[in-house]
């Protein structure tokens, strides 16, 4: 708060003083006190100016953050959009690419899941990529290992079934419980469970975590849509607006 107040004061000074007309270092202590008192009196008399300055500052900070995030996406674009280990769904030739970093035990991922499905299905022109990003403990890691093994050993259609099942699952994420889930979905449980221990599964999770670190992603769900980072749950209409903005609509 103190930092923001100082920045706002400096912004107000820059807005009101002629170039080169104000040099605080050249002032005497008495002059600085008088200047501070004058600024305080002005702000108390005209508080709407302070709110205007806060709006300007926040807009500048948001613009800077967006530029930084676009730079991070551009610098890591191959790992985000073109790796050889992530599930790809939706329209493979879509004009907008949406990448989701997901943890199956994340309540906001669960909330977003049906809405993202609806968005991708009704839009028809979105390429959807899923990055397994388990951050909520060992059960999350088990779930991601199971999903990755399913993709590697049973293909993308089986992965889509598992993805839908895991996101609504409560409780048992042990290998025994996941084996039962595979059987319920009509999959080869033995092969998938055995595949969870493949070192390449750990490498995929490690690569996704390294990518998340590069993008300063610390929570789920996080989406990369085109060149934009969307952090956290955003309702369906908000996500539609993000997609439209990426298209330039």
N, C-alpha and C positions, 0 to 999 in steps of 0.2 A: 504494500500500500504506500509506504514512504517513497519507494522508487518511482511508482506511478505518479505520485503527487509532485515530485521533483521534475519529472519529465513533462508533466502538464504545465507546471510553472514556466519551464524553459520554452515550451511551445507557445504559451501565451505571450511570453516576452518577445519571442521571435516574430509573432504575428503583429505585435503592437509597436515595436520599436523600429525606427529607421535603421538601415544597414550601417553599421559602424557607429551608431549613436549611443550604444550602451556597452560599457566595459566595467563589469562588477569588480574586477581585480584592481582597477584604477580608482575605485571609490574608497573613501575613508569609511571607517566603521560607522560613523554617524550617518553618512550618506546611504550606506547599505541598509541600516536600520530604517531610515526614512523610506527607502524604496520598498522594503519588505512590508512596511505598514501601509504604503499606498496600494500595493498589490492586494494585500489582505482586504482592505476597505473596498476596493473595486470588486473583488470576488464576492464579498458579502452583499454588496449592493446589486450585483448583476450575476447571480448564481447560474443563470442560464448559459452564460459564457463558459463556465466550467464544464457543464454537461456537453456543450458543443465541442470543447477541446477533448473531452474524454471520448466522444464519438470519433473524432478525427484520429486520435491515437489508436483506438481499437481497430479502426479500419486499416490503418497503416500496418499494425501488427498482424492482422489477418492476411493482408496481401503479402507480407513478407513470408509468413508461414506457408502460404500456398505456393509461392515461388520456390521455397526450400523443398517442399514435398514433391513438386513437379521435377525438380532437379534430381532428387533421390530416385524417383521412378525411372527417369530417363537413364540414370547411371546403372540401374539394375534391371533394365527391361528384358534382357535375355532370360535371366533367372526367374523373373516374374511371369513372363508370357510364353516362354519357349522351352521350359525344361522337359525332360523326357520321362518324368515319373509322376506327374500330377494327373488327376482325373480331368477330362475335358468333356463337358456336356453342352446342352443347349444347341445352338446352331454353330457348327465348327467353322463356318464361313461368315459368321456374324460381323457386322460393322462396328460393334462395340464389344470389348473384352472386359468381363467382370471376373476378378479373382477374389476368392474368399479365404481368409485365414480362419480356421474353425477349430473349436474344442467341443467335443460332444457333450461334455458335462456343463457347458456354459449356458446359463439360463437365457441370456440374451441371444445366443446363437439359436437356441430352441425357438425363441419368439420370432426371430427373423426368418427361420427356415421355410415355413409355408408361404410367406410373403415373397421371398426370393424365387421360390418355385413358380408362384403365380406371375411374377414379373417376367421371368425368363420364358415361360410358356405362352403368355399372352402377347409379349413383344415379338417373339419369333426371330429376332435378328441379333441375339446376344450370345456370345461364346462364353460359357461359364467354366471357370477353372477352380478347383478346390485344392487348397494347401492344408495338409494336416499339421496343426500347430497346437499340440497338447501342452497346456500350461497349468492345469489344475490338479496335478498329482499323478500318482502311479496308475490310477484307474483310467485317467485320460490318455496316458501313454499306451496302456493296453488296448483301448478302443482304437486309437490311431494305428497301432501296429496291426490290429485285426483288419481295419479298412484297407491299409496299404497292401497287406498280404492278399486280400480279396481281389484288389485291382490287378495285382501281379499274376495271380494264379487262376482267376476266374473271369477276368475281363471287366470292362466298364459297365456293362448292364448289371452284373452282379454287384459291383461297387455301388451303383446307384441305389439298389435295394438295401444294401448294408448301411449306406449313408442315411437313408430315410429311417431305418430301424434304430440305429444308434442314437440319433438325435432325440428320439422320444423315449429312449430306454431309461428306466430307473433301476438303481441297484446294481445287480451283479455284473461286473466287468471282468470277472476272473476268466481264465482260459476255459474252464469248464462251462461257465455261463455263456461265453461267446461261442463255444462249440455247439451248445444247444441252439443258440440263435441261428448259426449257419445251417443246422439241420432243419430248423423250422422254415428257413428260406429256400430249402431245396438245394443247398450248396454242398460241396465236398468238404465237410468239416475237418477231417484229418489233414488234408492237404493245406487248408488255410491256416489251421492252428500251427502246423509244423513250419509253415512259411513265415510265421510271426518272428521266428528266431533267426531268420536270414540276416546276416550282417548288413546287407544292402537296405533293409528296412530301417535300421538305426541310422544309416547314412542319409536316407531321405529325410528323416525327422531332423537330423542335425543340419542338413542343408536348408530346410525350411526355417529353422530357428536362426541360422546365420543370416538368411535373407531378411527375416523379420527384424533382426538387430540393425541391419543396414538401413531399413526403412523406418526405424524407431517405432516399431510396433510392439506394444507391451500387453495388449488385451485383445479379447475376441468378443464379437466378430469384428474383423477389420477387412475392408474391401479396397481393392484397387480397381477403379473403373476408368478405363482409358488412362489419362495421365493424372487422375485425382485419387487421393487417399480419403476414404470415408471410415472414420473410426467410431466403432460402437454401433448399436442398433439404431436404424433410421426407419421410420414407418414407410409403408409401400409407396405412398404418393411422393415422399421425399426422395426415395430411390429412383422413381420414375423421372423426377426432375433432374437428378444427377445424370442419368443416362441421356436425357434430352440435352443437357448442357454440353456433354461430351460430343454429341452429334452436332452441336452448334445451332440447336433449334431455339 
